[in-house]
Amino acid sequence: MSEPVQPEGYRLREDQHPRAFKQNRFVYAVLSRRSHGVSVGINLNPDKVCNFDCIYCQVDRRAKPQDEFVDMAGLQSELRETLEGLKPNGALWNSPEFATLSADQRIVRDIAFSGDGEPTTYRNFTEIVTACIEIKEGLGFAEAKVVLITNATGLERADVERGLALMDKHNGEIWAKLDAGTSDYFKLIDNTDFPFARLLSNLSHCAQKRPLVIQSCFMRVRGEGPSVEEIAAYVQRIREILNCGGRILRVQVYTVARDPALSVVSSLSDAEVEAIARSVAAGTGLSTEAFYGKVPAGRGLMDAGKAN
Ligand code: SF4
């Protein structure tokens, strides 16, 4: 196993989310624009394998993974140590990585199951959720949320539902991806054979049990943003979730803010992101948040001639 590689001179910043933090292998700290502060990430996919292959994915899969498997005991010990250091007077706040944070950013907003793939594909999902919640609450972070950042493909599985039910009781939030309104666009952006109808059904059933945060990334592909019709279909998909009795806390509309997998991908303008967020608010009555990016075309991490 090679040593984790935290970028030299790294300071927490919103446009860089390296998974490497100190000497940790599974637990990292980032400044998250969507969390509005520090998020302690838990990487359940250190092998960098995902069941999607999104054309905007920001995971750098060129480098060989440092770890193939999650070491449960090691992960828990890293989480304990990291949270100890991030208590209000914890020593980690004085380390150089946190030097540029403002006073109001010096708080752990959440611990997030995220990382280099789809967290629900981790086979001991409920076990790890249980352990991490115990550590978080035991160290006095009851106020911090437990966030699952998911592409929604595993939300219908019984073993995952057990973990979600536990999260519900401990300030949990599910941030579920919906990047399209039509099956064709879903295939283009998320680059997967997973049926779009099944994804929508997962979102709908899950939202009937607890409120979801929907996360939607829109972008230009070969210079073209999503069409008016695509956005109308996307808004309609959200309406359908609500019409089935699903609850949605808010919709986060964003564009690429860090280098994406393919160089044909670039950011939408701020005005375009805002226009999509306005369409969602007008069409659903939901609260929305917009997050911007300034990534030009040509910055692909994994260019392989996809998205034709
Ligand atoms: S679901 Fe997330 S981790 Fe997986 S390919 Fe898409 S953006 Fe990357």
Boltz pocket constraint, residues with backbone or C-beta under 6 A from the ligand:
constraints:
  - pocket:
      binder: B
      contacts: [[A, 50], [A, 51], [A, 52], [A, 53], [A, 54], [A, 56], [A, 57], [A, 58], [A, 59], [A, 115], [A, 116], [A, 117], [A, 118], [A, 151], [A, 190]]
      max_distance: 6.0
